[in-house]
């Protein structure tokens, strides 16, 4: 039996199912909220091969997770800019959790055997993950500024404009260095105001600033914990890249990619890229503290704020 009431202009329905009171209305529904009709109709194979569905859904879900990482990444970027480090830390924790899920999701695609993939690979023509607009935007947000990568999106003016906006703005790491400068660390002026479209160049002064933070974490606790979360972001990003590379190697070997790249060899090259170089190089310079807690690192900051 369904009972019906009305609240303003909305019809409300109620019934009992398995001893539970279930309600719904003619306004917002699960399907309307999540747009499930559009979502579930978006899988359009270009072949009649059964394994193509796995390939499509795998990449569509990856794009959805990339969308969420970008959403959270922008919030983290803005929070650091506004000195709201607790908010930035929460966002970075969420991104790390998403990244771990993305890493494990490659195992689903790895169930696609070489024979399975070859049954429909030819139908994909030149479509390639190299053309992922969101992946490119994420790299720009994190600091891998390669303007020539935008050329593959030139047939989509809106996507190109969105990419150009991120390309020309300070990256997440750029904003992090501005934060260190506001805290009194001696960050070179050329790292605080520069052409943001140019690739980042590592700096010994920046490395020393991070070394000062890491050798006295209690004094710089909020920066220290934020830096570890930023490091985790790159750590998981590289693990995602590695798992991608190994999955491709498992499925197609060393064949060229559908988009014309060298395939696995291209993905191997990407593993050498670093978004936050001094956060990694600083670790080599760290030394164990001497008796009494003296790290022997010196003071690499300016002003009492550091």
LUMZA-790791 format. One record per residue (C-alpha): residue in three letters; x, y, z. Coordinates in nm, 2 decimals, decimal comma. Example, Ala and Ser with C-alpha at 12.3 -4.5 7.8 and 13.67 -1.06 7.14 Angstrom:
2
- residu:east:north:up
- ala:1,23:-0,45:0,78
- ser:1,37:-0,11:0,71
***
This chain:
306
- residu:east:north:up
- unk:0,00:0,00:0,00
- unk:0,13:0,35:-0,10
- unk:0,04:0,65:0,11
- unk:0,06:0,99:-0,06
- unk:0,09:1,33:0,09
- unk:0,18:1,67:-0,04
- unk:0,44:1,92:0,08
- unk:0,42:2,25:-0,10
- unk:0,43:2,15:-0,47
- unk:0,59:1,81:-0,41
- unk:0,40:1,48:-0,40
- unk:0,55:1,25:-0,13
- unk:0,50:0,87:-0,14
- unk:0,55:0,62:0,15
- unk:0,52:0,25:0,18
- unk:0,65:-0,04:0,39
- unk:0,90:-0,29:0,24
- unk:1,06:-0,56:0,46
- unk:0,95:-0,37:0,77
- unk:1,12:-0,05:0,66
- unk:0,94:0,27:0,58
- unk:1,05:0,38:0,24
- unk:0,98:0,73:0,11
- unk:1,03:0,90:-0,23
- unk:0,88:1,20:-0,40
- unk:0,82:1,33:-0,76
- unk:1,10:1,60:-0,72
- unk:1,46:1,49:-0,69
- unk:1,52:1,12:-0,73
- unk:1,83:0,90:-0,72
- unk:1,83:0,87:-1,10
- unk:1,77:1,24:-1,16
- unk:2,04:1,34:-0,91
- unk:2,30:1,11:-1,05
- unk:2,18:1,14:-1,41
- unk:2,20:0,76:-1,44
- unk:2,01:0,75:-1,77
- unk:2,28:0,96:-1,94
- unk:2,56:0,79:-1,75
- unk:2,46:0,43:-1,84
- unk:2,39:0,53:-2,20
- unk:2,74:0,67:-2,25
- unk:2,90:0,33:-2,32
- unk:2,89:0,32:-2,70
- unk:3,12:0,05:-2,84
- unk:3,26:0,09:-3,19
- unk:3,29:-0,28:-3,24
- unk:3,08:-0,59:-3,17
- unk:3,35:-0,74:-2,96
- unk:3,24:-0,83:-2,60
- unk:3,56:-0,71:-2,43
- unk:3,53:-0,36:-2,55
- unk:3,28:-0,28:-2,28
- unk:3,54:-0,34:-2,01
- unk:3,78:-0,11:-2,19
- unk:3,52:0,17:-2,21
- unk:3,39:0,15:-1,86
- unk:3,75:0,13:-1,72
- unk:3,85:0,45:-1,89
- unk:3,53:0,63:-1,82
- unk:3,55:0,56:-1,45
- unk:3,92:0,67:-1,45
- unk:3,80:1,00:-1,61
- unk:3,54:1,04:-1,33
- unk:3,81:0,99:-1,06
- unk:4,03:1,24:-1,25
- unk:3,75:1,49:-1,24
- unk:3,72:1,45:-0,86
- unk:4,10:1,47:-0,81
- unk:4,10:1,80:-1,02
- unk:3,81:1,93:-0,81
- unk:3,99:1,86:-0,49
- unk:4,32:1,98:-0,63
- unk:4,18:2,32:-0,71
- unk:4,04:2,34:-0,36
- unk:4,38:2,25:-0,21
- unk:4,55:2,51:-0,44
- unk:4,31:2,78:-0,32
- unk:4,34:2,68:0,04
- unk:4,72:2,70:0,04
- unk:4,69:3,04:-0,13
- unk:4,46:3,15:0,15
- unk:4,69:3,00:0,43
- unk:4,42:2,75:0,53
- unk:4,65:2,46:0,57
- unk:4,41:2,23:0,76
- unk:4,16:2,26:0,47
- unk:4,45:2,19:0,23
- unk:4,56:1,89:0,43
- unk:4,20:1,74:0,44
- unk:4,18:1,78:0,06
- unk:4,52:1,61:0,01
- unk:4,41:1,32:0,23
- unk:4,11:1,27:0,01
- unk:4,31:1,29:-0,31
- unk:4,55:1,02:-0,17
- unk:4,26:0,79:-0,10
- unk:4,12:0,84:-0,45
- unk:4,47:0,78:-0,60
- unk:4,50:0,45:-0,42
- unk:4,17:0,34:-0,56
- unk:4,28:0,45:-0,91
- unk:4,60:0,25:-0,87
- unk:4,42:-0,07:-0,79
- unk:4,17:-0,01:-1,07
- unk:4,44:-0,10:-1,33
- unk:4,40:-0,46:-1,21
- unk:4,05:-0,47:-1,36
- unk:4,19:-0,36:-1,70
- unk:4,48:-0,62:-1,66
- unk:4,22:-0,90:-1,69
- unk:4,20:-0,80:-2,06
- unk:4,43:-1,05:-2,23
- unk:4,64:-0,96:-2,54
- unk:4,40:-1,16:-2,75
- unk:4,09:-0,99:-2,59
- unk:4,23:-0,65:-2,67
- unk:4,34:-0,73:-3,02
- unk:3,98:-0,83:-3,11
- unk:3,88:-0,46:-3,10
- unk:4,20:-0,26:-3,10
- unk:4,18:-0,18:-3,47
- unk:3,84:-0,03:-3,43
- unk:3,98:0,24:-3,19
- unk:4,17:0,39:-3,48
- unk:4,39:0,67:-3,34
- unk:4,19:0,73:-3,02
- unk:4,43:0,73:-2,73
- unk:4,47:0,81:-2,36
- unk:4,73:1,07:-2,47
- unk:4,42:1,28:-2,57
- unk:4,28:1,29:-2,21
- unk:4,20:1,66:-2,14
- unk:4,17:1,60:-1,77
- unk:4,50:1,42:-1,74
- unk:4,67:1,71:-1,91
- unk:4,49:1,96:-1,69
- unk:4,61:1,77:-1,38
- unk:4,97:1,77:-1,50
- unk:4,95:2,15:-1,55
- unk:4,80:2,20:-1,21
- unk:5,08:2,00:-1,05
- unk:5,34:2,18:-1,25
- unk:5,44:1,98:-1,56
- unk:5,40:2,28:-1,80
- unk:5,44:2,15:-2,15
- unk:5,26:2,38:-2,39
- unk:5,31:2,16:-2,69
- unk:5,08:1,90:-2,53
- unk:4,78:2,13:-2,59
- unk:4,80:2,08:-2,97
- unk:4,62:1,75:-2,96
- unk:4,31:1,93:-2,82
- unk:4,30:2,21:-3,08
- unk:3,97:2,07:-3,22
- unk:3,80:2,15:-2,89
- unk:3,83:2,53:-2,83
- unk:3,66:2,51:-2,49
- unk:3,90:2,24:-2,36
- unk:4,20:2,43:-2,50
- unk:4,09:2,75:-2,32
- unk:4,04:2,56:-2,00
- unk:4,39:2,41:-2,03
- unk:4,54:2,74:-2,12
- unk:4,40:2,90:-1,81
- unk:4,57:2,63:-1,59
- unk:4,88:2,64:-1,80
- unk:4,93:3,01:-1,74
- unk:4,86:3,01:-1,37
- unk:5,08:2,92:-1,08
- unk:5,09:2,55:-1,01
- unk:5,02:2,38:-0,67
- unk:5,39:2,38:-0,60
- unk:5,43:2,75:-0,70
- unk:5,16:2,84:-0,44
- unk:5,34:2,62:-0,19
- unk:5,66:2,81:-0,24
- unk:5,48:3,14:-0,20
- unk:5,35:3,01:0,13
- unk:5,70:2,93:0,25
- unk:5,80:3,29:0,15
- unk:5,51:3,43:0,36
- unk:5,64:3,22:0,65
- unk:5,98:3,39:0,62
- unk:6,18:3,13:0,43
- unk:6,44:3,26:0,18
- unk:6,27:3,16:-0,15
- unk:6,43:3,32:-0,45
- unk:6,23:3,60:-0,61
- unk:6,25:3,43:-0,94
- unk:6,05:3,14:-0,80
- unk:5,78:3,37:-0,66
- unk:5,71:3,58:-0,97
- unk:5,79:3,43:-1,31
- unk:5,65:3,31:-1,64
- unk:5,43:3,03:-1,50
- unk:5,41:2,87:-1,85
- unk:5,78:2,78:-1,82
- unk:5,89:2,45:-1,66
- unk:5,99:2,47:-1,30
- unk:6,36:2,48:-1,23
- unk:6,49:2,33:-0,90
- unk:6,66:2,56:-0,66
- unk:6,92:2,50:-0,39
- unk:6,76:2,77:-0,18
- unk:6,43:2,60:-0,20
- unk:6,59:2,27:-0,11
- unk:6,75:2,43:0,20
- unk:6,41:2,57:0,30
- unk:6,25:2,23:0,30
- unk:6,56:2,09:0,48
- unk:6,51:2,34:0,76
- unk:6,14:2,24:0,79
- unk:6,22:1,87:0,79
- unk:6,51:1,89:1,04
- unk:6,29:2,08:1,29
- unk:5,94:1,94:1,24
- unk:5,81:2,04:1,58
- unk:5,88:2,41:1,50
- unk:5,73:2,39:1,16
- unk:5,47:2,12:1,22
- unk:5,19:2,25:0,99
- unk:5,43:2,29:0,70
- unk:5,60:1,96:0,77
- unk:5,28:1,76:0,77
- unk:5,15:1,95:0,46
- unk:5,48:1,87:0,28
- unk:5,44:1,50:0,35
- unk:5,09:1,51:0,21
- unk:5,22:1,69:-0,10
- unk:5,49:1,43:-0,13
- unk:5,23:1,15:-0,11
- unk:5,04:1,31:-0,39
- unk:5,34:1,27:-0,62
- unk:5,42:0,93:-0,47
- unk:5,08:0,79:-0,56
- unk:5,08:0,97:-0,90
- unk:5,40:0,79:-0,99
- unk:5,26:0,46:-0,87
- unk:4,96:0,52:-1,08
- unk:5,18:0,59:-1,38
- unk:5,39:0,27:-1,31
- unk:5,08:0,05:-1,28
- unk:4,95:0,20:-1,60
- unk:5,28:0,12:-1,78
- unk:5,29:-0,24:-1,65
- unk:4,92:-0,29:-1,75
- unk:4,99:-0,17:-2,10
- unk:5,30:-0,39:-2,12
- unk:5,09:-0,69:-2,00
- unk:4,81:-0,63:-2,26
- unk:5,00:-0,51:-2,57
- unk:5,37:-0,56:-2,50
- unk:5,59:-0,30:-2,67
- unk:5,36:-0,22:-2,96
- unk:5,32:0,15:-3,05
- unk:5,02:0,32:-2,88
- unk:4,70:0,38:-3,08
- unk:4,78:0,75:-3,08
- unk:5,12:0,69:-3,24
- unk:5,34:0,71:-2,93
- unk:5,60:0,45:-2,85
- unk:5,35:0,29:-2,60
- unk:5,53:0,14:-2,30
- unk:5,86:0,32:-2,37
- unk:5,67:0,65:-2,36
- unk:5,51:0,56:-2,03
- unk:5,85:0,47:-1,89
- unk:5,99:0,81:-1,98
- unk:5,70:0,97:-1,79
- unk:5,82:0,80:-1,47
- unk:6,12:1,03:-1,46
- unk:5,91:1,34:-1,43
- unk:5,89:1,51:-1,09
- unk:5,65:1,78:-0,98
- unk:5,81:1,87:-0,65
- unk:6,18:1,81:-0,70
- unk:6,33:1,97:-0,39
- unk:6,09:1,77:-0,16
- unk:6,27:1,46:-0,29
- unk:6,63:1,59:-0,32
- unk:6,62:1,73:0,03
- unk:6,58:1,38:0,17
- unk:6,93:1,29:0,04
- unk:7,08:1,59:0,23
- unk:6,92:1,51:0,56
- unk:7,15:1,38:0,83
- unk:7,08:1,20:1,16
- unk:7,08:1,44:1,45
- unk:7,38:1,46:1,67
- unk:7,35:1,39:2,04
- unk:7,15:1,66:2,20
- unk:6,93:1,71:1,90
- unk:7,16:1,93:1,68
- unk:7,09:1,84:1,32
- unk:7,38:2,04:1,19
- unk:7,15:2,18:0,92
- unk:7,19:2,56:0,99
- unk:6,92:2,82:0,96
- unk:6,78:2,85:0,61
- unk:6,51:3,10:0,68
- unk:6,47:3,47:0,71
- unk:6,27:3,65:0,98
- unk:6,11:3,52:1,29
- unk:5,81:3,38:1,10
- unk:6,02:3,08:1,00
***
